[in-house]
Amino acid sequence: MAEMVYYYDGSFEGFLCCIFDSYANKEVLTAIYRDEDFVPTLFASRVIQTNQDHANRVYRKVVKCSPYTASLLQKGFLTCLPEKELYMYRLVVKLLREGPGFLRNFSDETLHPVAKAVQHLMGEAHLLKGFVRFSELGGVLGSEIAPKNRVLPVLRSHFCARYQNEKFFIYDRTHQEALFYAAGKAVIRPLVDFQMAPPDETEATYRILWKRFYDTIAIKERYNPKCRMTNMPKRYWSTMTEFQGEEHFKAQSSPAAGSVPGAPAGISAPGKRPERGPSVPESAL
């Protein structure tokens, strides 16, 4: 069988078409890249066109063999695992060749990278259910996050159920996309170079009250920065109200910053914001 490098459009359906074409053409894949991530290679390469019928055939076959693997593919596509497409391709190849028996062994060299990446995705999504901080912006609740994984499709059902009577959006800085919700409908769309609007007087007051509450309940004698960073990793601080500087509490109509209470002694300011990563197309979840 010939060795090939495939390029696809970055969609989940496009990835499934890569699997279909590899079998149809009797080709072994050594790499799978998105069109926008073109990498020169000595291997023969092929551009794969997305075909919904082909994608459906592959997905139905995977579900028939193992619904668990189908779920892994959907969630694995959202992870930050390097070369995730190749790992998932190998997982499907082994499933179709050997059957689902190996899935009982979490340490299996084919299963483990994908399962571990999905575990990281779900863990990050779980943390962000408590770390998301909304601001009131003219009748709309807005928030920013900077996750490693593409968590918005996972968080969508949680926040839509929790704020079903509100209008809100959550912007993912890392992948430059946003979840929008209003009137019972939610969509995830690309959003490049977004900047959150500054707060008005009311929102600035709420931010100050939240920071004052956070600082007040801190017990100085029990201050344990290592424990705090275990339960509240520092990489999330850049989007959390309680760790922001004075500019975050300055109202749009006010030339001066509000009265912002200081953090308890010994609590350091958050580090630099994570750099923006490449955008990731919405998956078919």
SULBEL-V443979 format. One record per backbone hydrogen bond with DSSP energy under -1.0 kcal/mol. CO is the residue of the C=O (numbers start at 0). NH is the residue of the N-H. Records with the same first field share a line. If there is no record, write none. Layout:
# SULBEL-V443979
CO = NH + NH
This chain:
# SULBEL-V443979
1 = 27
3 = 29
4 = 45
5 = 32
6 = 47
7 = 34
10 = 14
11 = 15
12 = 16
13 = 17
14 = 18
15 = 19
16 = 20
17 = 21
18 = 22
19 = 23
20 = 24
21 = 26
27 = 3
30 = 5
32 = 7
33 = 36
43 = 4
45 = 6
50 = 54
51 = 55
52 = 56
53 = 57
54 = 58
55 = 59
56 = 60
57 = 61
58 = 62
59 = 63
60 = 64
61 = 65
65 = 69
66 = 70
67 = 71
68 = 72
69 = 73
70 = 74
71 = 75
72 = 76
74 = 77
75 = 78
77 = 149
80 = 83
82 = 86
83 = 87
84 = 88
85 = 89
86 = 90
87 = 91
88 = 92
89 = 93
90 = 94
91 = 95
92 = 96
93 = 97
94 = 98
99 = 102
100 = 103
101 = 104
104 = 107
107 = 111
110 = 114
111 = 115
112 = 116
113 = 117
114 = 118
115 = 119
116 = 120
117 = 121
118 = 122
119 = 123
120 = 124
121 = 125
122 = 126
123 = 127
126 = 129 + 130
127 = 131
134 = 141
139 = 136
140 = 168
141 = 134
142 = 170
144 = 172
148 = 150
150 = 154
151 = 155
154 = 158
155 = 159
156 = 160
157 = 161
158 = 162
162 = 165
166 = 140
167 = 180
168 = 142
169 = 178
170 = 144
171 = 175 + 176
173 = 276
175 = 190
176 = 171
177 = 188
178 = 169
179 = 186
180 = 167
181 = 184
184 = 181
186 = 179
188 = 177
198 = 251
199 = 203
200 = 204
201 = 205
202 = 206
203 = 207
204 = 208
205 = 209
206 = 210
207 = 211
208 = 212
209 = 213
210 = 214
211 = 215
212 = 216
218 = 221
219 = 222
223 = 227
224 = 228
225 = 229
226 = 230
227 = 231
232 = 235
233 = 236
235 = 238
236 = 239
239 = 242
240 = 243
244 = 247
245 = 248
246 = 249
250 = 253
257 = 259
263 = 266
282 = 284
